[in-house]
Structure formats: structure tokens, C-alpha cells
């Protein structure tokens, strides 16, 4: 009888799937999605002019890597990412032209989440991003790097023992002039 109880206890311990745990450990992944940049400006072409609602859509893709730590039913982590976008906003009134195109972005953010069931978690993120913008104003081009505050939320679910799928919304506020909204889907490999 004693051997039976020990065998039953051992099988119960090993029958609990590892996937019931919160996300934990290192991971790498790829992501793609839709990107929208909105801009506004004053005194751009002449003193007193105002532009609001200059916007452009595009596709964004990138890579990310991070590390999560489990704490009870929650997980906390840090993540770095690099991405490329083809989003471009433009304005043309047949006298003046303006084009703003997003290029590469690098960022770092913290994540905090909680498991909603054995394989799926909800999370929020806060961090920093730096994006290079290419600007064309009446035929004169220049590029500039801008830093922004990143806020976001997402849902991540396991696709097996070592992979997960995630969908998230991220808003980046660069300054009073440029805002970014992105909806991203990604696949991660967990070590």
C-alpha cells in the first residue's frame, strides 16, 4: 500500500503540466503588424500656420528578446526590441509639401502580467523607444532621432512547451508633434 501511495503521489507531481506556470525565463521572437503615425505642427511653412491630423499608415516588423520572472500567478520582465516601419505621413497643398517617414526603432520596456488560465496571460508594458524619422520639407530632406514613452497591453498564450503567440497594442508618445499607434502579433521561443 505504501508503494501505491508513493507511486500515486509521484504521478500526481509529474502529471501537473509545466505549462500551468506563469511565463518565466529568457525568450526571443519576431513580430509584425500595422503602424500608424499621427503628427501636428505649428509655424511649419509660415508663421501662424497650424497642421493637425497629418497621419500615415504602414507595416512594421521586428525582433525582440527578453527575460520574465514568475511570481505566484504573475510574471514580470524586461524586453528589448528592434523594428523597421514603412509608415509615411504626407501633406501637399500644391505650394508646400511635407513627408515624414518612420524608419528603424530600438526600444526597451518592462512587462508585468498575470495568468488568466493555464496557458494565457494578460500583460501591460511601459518603456522607451527611439525612432529615426526621415523628413522631406519642400524637397529638402533630413533625418532625426526622437525618443518616446511606450505604453501598451497584450495577450500572450502558449503554443506548446517552448513557444507562445502574442497580440498587443502599443502607443508611443514621442513629443507634442508625433504619436504612434501599433497593433502587433508575434511569436516567441522560450528557453
Helices and strands as residue ranges (DSSP letters): H 2-15, G 18-20, E 25-42, E 50-71, E 74-85, E 88-92, E 97-115, E 120-137, E 140-158, E 163-173, E 178-190
